[in-house]
């Protein structure tokens, strides 16, 4: 692993360099291809700050940690980097195994219930049943914000019609309601 260590507002120390290098050598075994690590060690008042940018193939990790001791900052920083590498490797392993859980939503249970449809276009349709209850728009906004879905279907208590509340890409909310 190619390593660059920069010291800011702190004297250059061979013991810190060797400590960081020893910690980074553990990651060589975890990474599949050659990596570059840029480490910045700095001191601001009483805070000892360790920062790393790790580039390896398609993986880019940036982490920062501060504490009252430079060695504890480095230890915590390396633990963060290790967990991010493990998370990335687990995602790749899950994706390569054919188990597309990184794409699918495990919490949603969908089922296909109409066996009489044999048209190829209907094979792509997933039918999901929902229970909707009468509520105000404000309550629907709270329900939408509390869940992980990007839309919420409800029966509008004022108009007694079925409405859909959804999240725009811009961050705003949209409401779909029937005319008339």
NULOFI-80270 format. One line per 5 residues: their letters; for each residue x, y, z of N, C-alpha, C, CB. Coordinates in nm, 4 decimals. Glycine has a CB too. Layout:
# residues N
A	X,Y,Z,X,Y,Z,X,Y,Z,X,Y,Z ~ ...
***
This chain:
# residues 180
XXXXX	0.0856,-0.1177,0.0000,0.0000,0.0000,0.0000,0.0895,0.1230,0.0000,-0.0970,0.0004,0.1227 ~ 0.0599,0.2135,-0.0915,0.1342,0.3379,-0.0973,0.0750,0.4336,0.0051,0.1311,0.3991,-0.2403 ~ 0.1579,0.4816,0.0954,0.1107,0.5624,0.2066,0.1787,0.6982,0.2066,0.1351,0.4909,0.3392 ~ 0.0994,0.8028,0.2264,0.1512,0.9378,0.2423,0.0995,0.9919,0.3745,0.1095,1.0298,0.1228 ~ 0.1911,1.0277,0.4627,0.1531,1.0798,0.5937,0.1962,1.2256,0.6009,0.2174,0.9962,0.7096
XXXXX	0.1011,1.3108,0.6367,0.1258,1.4541,0.6488,0.1026,1.4964,0.7934,0.0346,1.5351,0.5519 ~ 0.1947,1.5767,0.8458,0.1815,1.6288,0.9812,0.1495,1.7782,0.9742,0.3112,1.6035,1.0637 ~ 0.0448,1.8196,1.0448,0.0087,1.9616,1.0517,0.0101,2.0058,1.1978,-0.1316,1.9876,0.9871 ~ 0.0837,2.1105,1.2238,0.0928,2.1686,1.3583,0.1382,2.0657,1.4618,-0.0424,2.2270,1.3996 ~ 0.2187,1.9720,1.4179,0.2737,1.8692,1.5058,0.4099,1.8301,1.4503,0.1780,1.7443,1.5166
XXXXX	0.5027,1.7993,1.5389,0.6364,1.7583,1.4962,0.6311,1.6213,1.4304,0.7336,1.7564,1.6157 ~ 0.7134,1.6053,1.3274,0.7213,1.4776,1.2588,0.7787,1.3734,1.3534,0.8068,1.4887,1.1309 ~ 0.7096,1.2594,1.3608,0.7501,1.1555,1.4549,0.7596,1.0217,1.3819,0.6503,1.1463,1.5737 ~ 0.8759,0.9578,1.3945,0.8935,0.8264,1.3329,0.8077,0.7210,1.4012,1.0401,0.7849,1.3377 ~ 0.7862,0.7359,1.5312,0.7040,0.6378,1.6026,0.5592,0.6443,1.5549,0.7109,0.6617,1.7550
XXXXX	0.5069,0.7651,1.5290,0.3705,0.7783,1.4756,0.3625,0.7218,1.3344,0.3259,0.9262,1.4761 ~ 0.4655,0.7489,1.2534,0.4676,0.6952,1.1171,0.4656,0.5430,1.1183,0.5911,0.7454,1.0415 ~ 0.5501,0.4829,1.2000,0.5549,0.3371,1.2040,0.4264,0.2790,1.2622,0.6752,0.2903,1.2856 ~ 0.3644,0.3487,1.3580,0.2382,0.3027,1.4162,0.1268,0.3023,1.3109,0.1984,0.3920,1.5357 ~ 0.1180,0.4103,1.2336,0.0177,0.4204,1.1273,0.0447,0.3148,1.0204,0.0178,0.5626,1.0646
XXXXX	0.1707,0.2972,0.9832,0.2056,0.1993,0.8804,0.1707,0.0577,0.9252,0.3547,0.2085,0.8464 ~ 0.1954,0.0283,1.0531,0.1631,-0.1034,1.1067,0.0119,-0.1277,1.1011,0.2147,-0.1168,1.2517 ~ -0.0663,-0.0251,1.1328,-0.2127,-0.0371,1.1286,-0.2620,-0.0535,0.9849,-0.2789,0.0863,1.1933 ~ -0.1997,0.0181,0.8903,-0.2423,0.0108,0.7504,-0.2026,-0.1215,0.6848,-0.1828,0.1267,0.6720 ~ -0.0985,-0.1858,0.7346,-0.0563,-0.3134,0.6773,-0.1636,-0.4205,0.6926,0.0728,-0.3600,0.7425
XXXXX	-0.2482,-0.4086,0.7950,-0.3585,-0.5037,0.8119,-0.4577,-0.4944,0.6963,-0.4307,-0.4787,0.9451 ~ -0.4740,-0.3750,0.6398,-0.5716,-0.3551,0.5325,-0.5224,-0.4101,0.3994,-0.6039,-0.2075,0.5180 ~ -0.3912,-0.4255,0.3820,-0.3386,-0.4839,0.2587,-0.3948,-0.6237,0.2364,-0.1855,-0.4887,0.2626 ~ -0.4109,-0.6991,0.3438,-0.4639,-0.8349,0.3340,-0.6127,-0.8333,0.2997,-0.4408,-0.9108,0.4652 ~ -0.6825,-0.7295,0.3428,-0.8268,-0.7221,0.3210,-0.8620,-0.6733,0.1802,-0.8899,-0.6304,0.4243
XXXXX	-0.7765,-0.5898,0.1228,-0.8047,-0.5303,-0.0078,-0.7515,-0.6188,-0.1191,-0.7437,-0.3899,-0.0178 ~ -0.8264,-0.6244,-0.2299,-0.7898,-0.7129,-0.3406,-0.6862,-0.6524,-0.4341,-0.9122,-0.7491,-0.4192 ~ -0.6840,-0.5215,-0.4453,-0.5924,-0.4561,-0.5376,-0.5076,-0.3535,-0.4623,-0.6701,-0.3886,-0.6531 ~ -0.4022,-0.3025,-0.5269,-0.3178,-0.2036,-0.4601,-0.3976,-0.0789,-0.4209,-0.2009,-0.1646,-0.5507 ~ -0.3598,-0.0209,-0.3092,-0.4337,0.0935,-0.2569,-0.3380,0.2085,-0.2276,-0.5119,0.0546,-0.1297
XXXXX	-0.3962,0.3285,-0.2211,-0.3233,0.4484,-0.1823,-0.3909,0.5065,-0.0596,-0.3179,0.5526,-0.2986 ~ -0.3123,0.5411,0.0388,-0.3670,0.5985,0.1611,-0.3009,0.7335,0.1870,-0.3463,0.5027,0.2818 ~ -0.3822,0.8327,0.2116,-0.3351,0.9663,0.2457,-0.3811,0.9950,0.3879,-0.3884,1.0747,0.1444 ~ -0.2856,1.0090,0.4794,-0.3176,1.0305,0.6196,-0.2687,1.1681,0.6594,-0.2549,0.9209,0.7096 ~ -0.3552,1.2412,0.7298,-0.3199,1.3727,0.7825,-0.3352,1.3653,0.9339,-0.4099,1.4872,0.7204
XXXXX	-0.2257,1.3948,1.0049,-0.2266,1.3997,1.1506,-0.2058,1.5446,1.1919,-0.1166,1.3062,1.2124 ~ -0.2976,1.5960,1.2730,-0.2880,1.7369,1.3119,-0.3329,1.7552,1.4558,-0.3723,1.8252,1.2183 ~ -0.2961,1.8705,1.5102,-0.3347,1.9062,1.6469,-0.3976,2.0445,1.6425,-0.2116,1.9028,1.7449 ~ -0.5152,2.0570,1.7035,-0.5834,2.1856,1.7184,-0.6212,2.2000,1.8649,-0.7101,2.1959,1.6252 ~ -0.5583,2.2927,1.9313,-0.5751,2.3118,2.0761,-0.5486,2.1798,2.1473,-0.7182,2.3648,2.1098
XXXXX	-0.6502,2.1179,2.2072,-0.6313,1.9930,2.2803,-0.6769,1.8713,2.2007,-0.7057,1.9985,2.4115 ~ -0.7227,1.8918,2.0785,-0.7735,1.7813,1.9965,-0.6634,1.7289,1.9058,-0.8953,1.8264,1.9126 ~ -0.6478,1.5995,1.9063,-0.5551,1.5321,1.8156,-0.6404,1.4684,1.7059,-0.4658,1.4240,1.8913 ~ -0.6209,1.5130,1.5831,-0.7070,1.4746,1.4718,-0.6304,1.3850,1.3752,-0.7609,1.5993,1.3986 ~ -0.6922,1.2729,1.3424,-0.6377,1.1807,1.2415,-0.7415,1.1697,1.1304,-0.6038,1.0381,1.3034
XXXXX	-0.6943,1.1861,1.0075,-0.7840,1.1847,0.8915,-0.7213,1.0973,0.7835,-0.8106,1.3299,0.8378 ~ -0.8060,1.0184,0.7146,-0.7551,0.9280,0.6116,-0.8428,0.9338,0.4882,-0.7474,0.7843,0.6644 ~ -0.7781,0.9235,0.3731,-0.8468,0.9031,0.2463,-0.7808,0.7812,0.1826,-0.8391,1.0318,0.1520 ~ -0.8616,0.6782,0.1628,-0.8112,0.5510,0.1108,-0.8753,0.5255,-0.0251,-0.8408,0.4331,0.2098 ~ -0.7927,0.5088,-0.1277,-0.8408,0.4804,-0.2628,-0.7916,0.3434,-0.3055,-0.7939,0.5891,-0.3630
XXXXX	-0.8856,0.2612,-0.3499,-0.8516,0.1267,-0.3959,-0.9541,0.0844,-0.4999,-0.8470,0.0250,-0.2769 ~ -0.9110,0.0721,-0.6233,-0.9999,0.0280,-0.7301,-1.1272,0.1135,-0.7313,-1.0351,-0.1218,-0.7132 ~ -1.2436,0.0539,-0.7001,-1.3693,0.1302,-0.6989,-1.4064,0.1778,-0.5594,-1.4824,0.0460,-0.7554 ~ -1.3259,0.1484,-0.4622,-1.3536,0.1832,-0.3236,-1.2813,0.3115,-0.2860,-1.3126,0.0690,-0.2298 ~ -1.3560,0.4055,-0.2279,-1.2962,0.5293,-0.1785,-1.3516,0.5537,-0.0394,-1.3256,0.6509,-0.2741
XXXXX	-1.2641,0.5582,0.0577,-1.3049,0.5766,0.1966,-1.2397,0.7030,0.2498,-1.2667,0.4532,0.2836 ~ -1.3213,0.7842,0.3144,-1.2703,0.9034,0.3821,-1.3247,0.9012,0.5237,-1.3113,1.0358,0.3068 ~ -1.2364,0.9124,0.6210,-1.2795,0.9103,0.7608,-1.1941,1.0087,0.8404,-1.2690,0.7665,0.8207 ~ -1.2526,1.0573,0.9491,-1.1843,1.1548,1.0340,-1.2207,1.1257,1.1784,-1.2222,1.3013,0.9949 ~ -1.1238,1.1358,1.2655,-1.1475,1.1091,1.4074,-1.0601,1.2006,1.4916,-1.1196,0.9605,1.4415
XXXXX	-1.1149,1.2440,1.6039,-1.0355,1.3257,1.6949,-1.0589,1.2811,1.8385,-1.0698,1.4751,1.6784 ~ -0.9541,1.2967,1.9206,-0.9620,1.2640,2.0629,-0.8510,1.3406,2.1340,-0.9494,1.1086,2.0877 ~ -0.8271,1.3049,2.2595,-0.7246,1.3746,2.3379,-0.5858,1.3145,2.3180,-0.7608,1.3714,2.4855 ~ -0.5777,1.1987,2.2522,-0.4499,1.1328,2.2270,-0.4412,1.0961,2.0787,-0.4336,1.0061,2.3169 ~ -0.3256,1.1161,2.0184,-0.3100,1.0860,1.8764,-0.3211,0.9362,1.8506,-0.1757,1.1384,1.8252
XXXXX	-0.2675,0.8544,1.9413,-0.2740,0.7094,1.9232,-0.4175,0.6582,1.9311,-0.1880,0.6393,2.0279 ~ -0.4969,0.7109,2.0213,-0.6374,0.6677,2.0289,-0.7158,0.7181,1.9080,-0.7030,0.7182,2.1595 ~ -0.6815,0.8361,1.8568,-0.7454,0.8851,1.7339,-0.7153,0.7925,1.6169,-0.6983,1.0280,1.7014 ~ -0.5903,0.7490,1.6074,-0.5504,0.6584,1.4989,-0.6215,0.5245,1.5130,-0.3971,0.6377,1.4982 ~ -0.6277,0.4713,1.6367,-0.6954,0.3429,1.6590,-0.8423,0.3499,1.6195,-0.6829,0.3009,1.8057
XXXXX	-0.9114,0.4538,1.6629,-1.0538,0.4685,1.6306,-1.0736,0.4881,1.4811,-1.1149,0.5866,1.7075 ~ -0.9847,0.5645,1.4194,-0.9921,0.5877,1.2751,-0.9747,0.4566,1.1981,-0.8849,0.6897,1.2316 ~ -0.8790,0.3749,1.2383,-0.8554,0.2487,1.1690,-0.9720,0.1517,1.1890,-0.7251,0.1852,1.2177 ~ -1.0372,0.1578,1.3055,-1.1563,0.0749,1.3275,-1.2684,0.1164,1.2329,-1.2036,0.0855,1.4741 ~ -1.2837,0.2473,1.2120,-1.3850,0.2969,1.1181,-1.3556,0.2488,0.9769,-1.3913,0.4505,1.1212
XXXXX	-1.2309,0.2596,0.9363,-1.1919,0.2182,0.8010,-1.2136,0.0680,0.7837,-1.0438,0.2549,0.7729 ~ -1.1786,-0.0093,0.8851,-1.1973,-0.1540,0.8788,-1.3447,-0.1892,0.8622,-1.1409,-0.2208,1.0046 ~ -1.4318,-0.1226,0.9379,-1.5750,-0.1519,0.9260,-1.6286,-0.1115,0.7888,-1.6537,-0.0797,1.0362 ~ -1.5784,-0.0018,0.7322,-1.6232,0.0390,0.5992,-1.5750,-0.0587,0.4924,-1.5737,0.1803,0.5673 ~ -1.4542,-0.1088,0.5055,-1.4032,-0.2075,0.4098,-1.4849,-0.3360,0.4197,-1.2527,-0.2366,0.4352
XXXXX	-1.5121,-0.3807,0.5428,-1.5927,-0.5017,0.5606,-1.7328,-0.4841,0.5030,-1.6016,-0.5384,0.7091 ~ -1.7909,-0.3675,0.5225,-1.9239,-0.3392,0.4687,-1.9220,-0.3445,0.3158,-1.9736,-0.2011,0.5171 ~ -1.8195,-0.2867,0.2554,-1.8056,-0.2877,0.1099,-1.7862,-0.4301,0.0575,-1.6878,-0.1991,0.0669 ~ -1.6996,-0.5068,0.1231,-1.6735,-0.6435,0.0786,-1.7973,-0.7305,0.0944,-1.5566,-0.7039,0.1568 ~ -1.8740,-0.7111,0.1996,-1.9973,-0.7866,0.2198,-2.0992,-0.7523,0.1114,-2.0559,-0.7582,0.3594
XXXXX	-2.1063,-0.6265,0.0746,-2.1979,-0.5840,-0.0317,-2.1590,-0.6475,-0.1643,-2.1987,-0.4306,-0.0447 ~ -2.0301,-0.6486,-0.1949,-1.9821,-0.7096,-0.3191,-2.0080,-0.8598,-0.3165,-1.8312,-0.6810,-0.3399 ~ -1.9816,-0.9253,-0.2040,-2.0023,-1.0686,-0.1934,-2.1501,-1.1034,-0.2100,-1.9501,-1.1200,-0.0592 ~ -2.2379,-1.0239,-0.1490,-2.3814,-1.0455,-0.1610,-2.4272,-1.0259,-0.3053,-2.4578,-0.9508,-0.0676 ~ -2.3715,-0.9270,-0.3713,-2.4087,-0.8982,-0.5098,-2.3576,-1.0066,-0.6045,-2.3541,-0.7615,-0.5521
XXXXX	-2.2352,-1.0527,-0.5825,-2.1759,-1.1528,-0.6710,-2.2367,-1.2910,-0.6507,-2.0263,-1.1593,-0.6490 ~ -2.2948,-1.3172,-0.5348,-2.3499,-1.4493,-0.5085,-2.4850,-1.4708,-0.5763,-2.3636,-1.4702,-0.3597 ~ -2.5384,-1.3674,-0.6369,-2.6685,-1.3789,-0.7009,-2.7818,-1.3455,-0.6071,-2.6874,-1.5170,-0.7551 ~ -2.7530,-1.3227,-0.4826,-2.8535,-1.2845,-0.3845,-2.8624,-1.1329,-0.3857,-2.8189,-1.3389,-0.2414 ~ -2.9540,-1.0777,-0.4584,-2.9613,-0.9346,-0.4828,-3.0317,-0.8597,-0.3693,-3.0328,-0.9087,-0.6135
XXXXX	-2.9979,-0.8900,-0.2470,-3.0603,-0.8230,-0.1341,-3.0210,-0.6764,-0.1268,-3.0235,-0.8927,-0.0052 ~ -2.9075,-0.6390,-0.1886,-2.8694,-0.4992,-0.1888,-2.9628,-0.4184,-0.2774,-2.7252,-0.4833,-0.2350 ~ -3.0309,-0.4827,-0.3690,-3.1237,-0.4145,-0.4579,-3.2654,-0.4267,-0.4066,-3.1139,-0.4705,-0.5991 ~ -3.3010,-0.5429,-0.3527,-3.4374,-0.5675,-0.3073,-3.4604,-0.5084,-0.1697,-3.4672,-0.7166,-0.3056 ~ -3.5848,-0.4828,-0.1394,-3.6239,-0.4372,-0.0069,-3.6769,-0.5580,0.0686,-3.7309,-0.3222,-0.0140
XXXXX	-3.6055,-0.5992,0.1731,-3.6431,-0.7198,0.2448,-3.7736,-0.7035,0.3213,-3.5333,-0.7594,0.3396 ~ -3.8057,-0.5816,0.3638,-3.9221,-0.5632,0.4502,-4.0542,-0.5720,0.3746,-3.9130,-0.4302,0.5202 ~ -4.0535,-0.5468,0.2456,-4.1780,-0.5507,0.1685,-4.2064,-0.6939,0.1265,-4.1700,-0.4578,0.0442 ~ -4.3274,-0.7374,0.1500,-4.3675,-0.8711,0.1083,-4.4668,-0.8576,-0.0056,-4.4288,-0.9519,0.2267 ~ -4.4213,-0.8950,-0.1240,-4.5040,-0.8864,-0.2429,-4.5470,-1.0269,-0.2820,-4.4285,-0.8165,-0.3591
XXXXX	-4.6612,-1.0343,-0.3488,-4.7024,-1.1622,-0.4021,-4.7836,-1.1409,-0.5282,-4.7826,-1.2415,-0.2986 ~ -4.7844,-1.2421,-0.6125,-4.8568,-1.2394,-0.7380,-4.9767,-1.3308,-0.7215,-4.7665,-1.2830,-0.8586 ~ -5.0982,-1.2745,-0.7287,-5.2146,-1.3525,-0.6893,-5.3070,-1.3948,-0.8039,-5.2926,-1.2751,-0.5916 ~ -5.2932,-1.3399,-0.9235,-5.3863,-1.3708,-1.0310,-5.3239,-1.4749,-1.1233,-5.4243,-1.2430,-1.1098 ~ -5.3684,-1.6005,-1.1111,-5.3110,-1.7088,-1.1906,-5.3695,-1.7163,-1.3312,-5.3322,-1.8405,-1.1204
XXXXX	-5.4801,-1.6475,-1.3567,-5.5457,-1.6585,-1.4867,-5.4774,-1.5733,-1.5930,-5.6912,-1.6184,-1.4749 ~ -5.3866,-1.4843,-1.5561,-5.3192,-1.3987,-1.6533,-5.1955,-1.4698,-1.7060,-5.2812,-1.2622,-1.5905 ~ -5.1924,-1.4983,-1.8357,-5.0784,-1.5672,-1.8950,-5.0043,-1.4795,-1.9956,-5.1243,-1.6950,-1.9623 ~ -5.0378,-1.3531,-2.0037,-4.9757,-1.2613,-2.0976,-4.8348,-1.2275,-2.0478,-5.0618,-1.1324,-2.1148 ~ -4.7331,-1.2221,-2.1369,-4.5961,-1.1937,-2.0933,-4.5817,-1.0589,-2.0229,-4.5035,-1.1979,-2.2118
XXXXX	-4.6613,-0.9600,-2.0588,-4.6506,-0.8294,-1.9950,-4.6948,-0.8353,-1.8499,-4.7333,-0.7266,-2.0704 ~ -4.7885,-0.9232,-1.8174,-4.8373,-0.9324,-1.6802,-4.7404,-1.0070,-1.5899,-4.9721,-1.0004,-1.6774 ~ -4.6415,-1.0755,-1.6472,-4.5417,-1.1431,-1.5651,-4.4526,-1.0427,-1.4923,-4.4564,-1.2360,-1.6512 ~ -4.4448,-0.9203,-1.5425,-4.3630,-0.8169,-1.4809,-4.4371,-0.7408,-1.3722,-4.3147,-0.7210,-1.5856 ~ -4.5661,-0.7654,-1.3548,-4.6476,-0.6913,-1.2594,-4.6470,-0.7625,-1.1252,-4.7917,-0.6748,-1.3114
XXXXX	-4.6184,-0.6874,-1.0221,-4.6237,-0.7388,-0.8860,-4.7438,-0.6745,-0.8194,-4.4908,-0.7094,-0.8067 ~ -4.8332,-0.7565,-0.7693,-4.9544,-0.7064,-0.7065,-4.9344,-0.7058,-0.5563,-5.0776,-0.7916,-0.7458 ~ -4.9612,-0.5927,-0.4964,-4.9463,-0.5773,-0.3523,-5.0772,-0.5242,-0.2962,-4.8275,-0.4824,-0.3172 ~ -5.1257,-0.5848,-0.1907,-5.2476,-0.5357,-0.1270,-5.2088,-0.4523,-0.0063,-5.3415,-0.6530,-0.0858 ~ -5.2852,-0.3458,0.0161,-5.2571,-0.2575,0.1291,-5.3862,-0.2307,0.2042,-5.1924,-0.1245,0.0817
XXXXX	-5.3733,-0.1948,0.3285,-5.4856,-0.1478,0.4079,-5.4703,0.0030,0.4198,-5.4912,-0.2175,0.5494 ~ -5.5715,0.0764,0.3784,-5.5648,0.2209,0.3921,-5.6774,0.2654,0.4834,-5.5734,0.2914,0.2540 ~ -5.6496,0.3700,0.5607,-5.7460,0.4167,0.6590,-5.7694,0.5653,0.6393,-5.6977,0.3873,0.8026 ~ -5.8861,0.6153,0.6805,-5.9132,0.7584,0.6658,-5.8238,0.8408,0.7590,-6.0617,0.7880,0.6947 ~ -5.7644,0.9465,0.7031,-5.6809,1.0374,0.7831,-5.6654,1.1701,0.7110,-5.5418,0.9749,0.8112
XXXXX	-5.6206,1.2705,0.7840,-5.5927,1.4022,0.7267,-5.4594,1.3984,0.6534,-5.5913,1.5116,0.8366 ~ -5.4348,1.4985,0.5695,-5.3105,1.5064,0.4923,-5.1914,1.5209,0.5868,-5.3152,1.6251,0.3924 ~ -5.2092,1.5975,0.6937,-5.1001,1.6180,0.7894,-5.0577,1.4854,0.8536,-5.1427,1.7186,0.8985 ~ -5.1560,1.4003,0.8863,-5.1240,1.2698,0.9440,-5.0544,1.1805,0.8415,-5.2515,1.2014,0.9959 ~ -5.0940,1.1926,0.7143,-5.0307,1.1139,0.6086,-4.8845,1.1561,0.5902,-5.1082,1.1296,0.4758
XXXXX	-4.8568,1.2860,0.6046,-4.7188,1.3351,0.5946,-4.6341,1.2731,0.7056,-4.7143,1.4908,0.6029 ~ -4.6896,1.2662,0.8267,-4.6170,1.2065,0.9390,-4.5908,1.0581,0.9117,-4.6965,1.2242,1.0712 ~ -4.6902,0.9872,0.8598,-4.6741,0.8451,0.8270,-4.5683,0.8245,0.7186,-4.8080,0.7856,0.7814 ~ -4.5690,0.9113,0.6162,-4.4721,0.8999,0.5071,-4.3305,0.9245,0.5585,-4.5059,0.9992,0.3941 ~ -4.3138,1.0241,0.6446,-4.1814,1.0557,0.6978,-4.1301,0.9475,0.7917,-4.1847,1.1886,0.7701
XXXXX	-4.2192,0.8768,0.8584,-4.1761,0.7753,0.9538,-4.1384,0.6435,0.8860,-4.2855,0.7508,1.0555 ~ -4.1830,0.6218,0.7636,-4.1535,0.4966,0.6932,-4.0374,0.5090,0.5974,-4.2744,0.4500,0.6182 ~ -4.0022,0.3956,0.5337,-3.8924,0.3930,0.4374,-3.9424,0.3999,0.2942,-3.8090,0.2681,0.4565 ~ -4.0741,0.3998,0.2756,-4.1272,0.4017,0.1402,-4.1297,0.5437,0.0859,-4.2675,0.3410,0.1366 ~ -4.1348,0.5539,-0.0461,-4.1350,0.6851,-0.1096,-4.2762,0.7337,-0.1394,-4.0539,0.6811,-0.2374
XXXXX	-4.3779,0.6567,-0.1017,-4.5160,0.6999,-0.1209,-4.6028,0.6424,-0.0096,-4.5691,0.6562,-0.2601 ~ -4.7222,0.7018,0.0093,-4.8146,0.6555,0.1117,-4.9558,0.6698,0.0579,-4.7967,0.7348,0.2447 ~ -5.0325,0.5615,0.0598,-5.1702,0.5599,0.0116,-5.2625,0.5712,0.1327,-5.2006,0.4297,-0.0712 ~ -5.3605,0.6627,0.1253,-5.4527,0.6808,0.2370,-5.5875,0.7292,0.1854,-5.3953,0.7803,0.3402 ~ -5.6895,0.7150,0.2680,-5.8230,0.7643,0.2374,-5.8360,0.9020,0.3025,-5.9350,0.6648,0.2883
XXXXX	-5.8509,1.0064,0.2213,-5.8595,1.1433,0.2724,-5.9872,1.1581,0.3538,-5.8558,1.2471,0.1564 ~ -5.9742,1.1950,0.4814,-6.0891,1.2061,0.5719,-6.1815,1.3206,0.5312,-6.0413,1.2264,0.7161 ~ -6.1297,1.4239,0.4683,-6.2126,1.5393,0.4307,-6.2938,1.5118,0.3041,-6.1248,1.6631,0.4099 ~ -6.2284,1.4517,0.2020,-6.2965,1.4287,0.0746,-6.3501,1.2867,0.0613,-6.2024,1.4579,-0.0398 ~ -6.3100,1.1976,0.1517,-6.3475,1.0565,0.1493,-6.3088,0.9888,0.0181,-6.4967,1.0423,0.1723
XXXXX	-6.1941,1.0294,-0.0379,-6.1428,0.9707,-0.1612,-6.0019,0.9179,-0.1364,-6.1434,1.0745,-0.2771 ~ -5.9622,0.8244,-0.2217,-5.8298,0.7654,-0.2119,-5.7261,0.8655,-0.2626,-5.8223,0.6328,-0.2918 ~ -5.6206,0.8904,-0.1843,-5.5128,0.9822,-0.2207,-5.3791,0.9111,-0.2070,-5.5162,1.1096,-0.1326 ~ -5.2798,0.9616,-0.2810,-5.1438,0.9105,-0.2718,-5.0516,1.0286,-0.2427,-5.1014,0.8358,-0.4033 ~ -4.9730,1.0171,-0.1369,-4.8738,1.1177,-0.1009,-4.7373,1.0586,-0.1345,-4.8839,1.1587,0.0520
XXXXX	-4.6531,1.1351,-0.2063,-4.5232,1.0818,-0.2485,-4.4153,1.1866,-0.2346,-4.5292,1.0318,-0.3928 ~ -4.2895,1.1391,-0.2352,-4.1734,1.2269,-0.2236,-4.1176,1.2560,-0.3622,-4.0648,1.1634,-0.1332 ~ -4.1005,1.3846,-0.3938,-4.0357,1.4269,-0.5183,-3.8855,1.4078,-0.5049,-4.0694,1.5752,-0.5520 ~ -3.8151,1.4054,-0.6172,-3.6690,1.4004,-0.6146,-3.6106,1.5278,-0.5554,-3.6140,1.3782,-0.7553 ~ -3.6862,1.6382,-0.5642,-3.6390,1.7655,-0.5109,-3.6528,1.7735,-0.3593,-3.7147,1.8794,-0.5751
XXXXX	-3.7165,1.6742,-0.2981,-3.7342,1.6751,-0.1535,-3.8720,1.7202,-0.1098,-3.6318,1.7628,-0.0910 ~ -3.9476,1.7774,-0.2019,-4.0825,1.8211,-0.1687,-4.1779,1.7018,-0.1749,-4.1290,1.9337,-0.2646 ~ -4.2982,1.7210,-0.1225,-4.3985,1.6171,-0.1244,-4.5038,1.6469,-0.2305,-4.4632,1.6028,0.0130 ~ -4.5573,1.5431,-0.2921,-4.6631,1.5575,-0.3919,-4.7865,1.4814,-0.3449,-4.6163,1.5060,-0.5314 ~ -4.9025,1.5303,-0.3852,-5.0291,1.4650,-0.3480,-5.1064,1.4351,-0.4745,-5.1137,1.5542,-0.2511
XXXXX	-5.1459,1.3117,-0.4924,-5.2282,1.2712,-0.6067,-5.3686,1.2443,-0.5525,-5.1685,1.1432,-0.6807 ~ -5.4641,1.3171,-0.6113,-5.6040,1.2979,-0.5703,-5.6923,1.3008,-0.6946,-5.6489,1.4079,-0.4675 ~ -5.8042,1.2269,-0.6943,-5.8918,1.2223,-0.8121,-5.9656,1.3547,-0.8300,-5.9930,1.1067,-0.7997 ~ -6.0011,1.3820,-0.9573,-6.0802,1.5017,-0.9878,-6.2255,1.4768,-0.9550,-6.0649,1.5423,-1.1358 ~ -6.2940,1.5887,-0.9271,-6.4398,1.5808,-0.9122,-6.4874,1.5518,-0.7775,-6.4933,1.4816,-0.9989
***
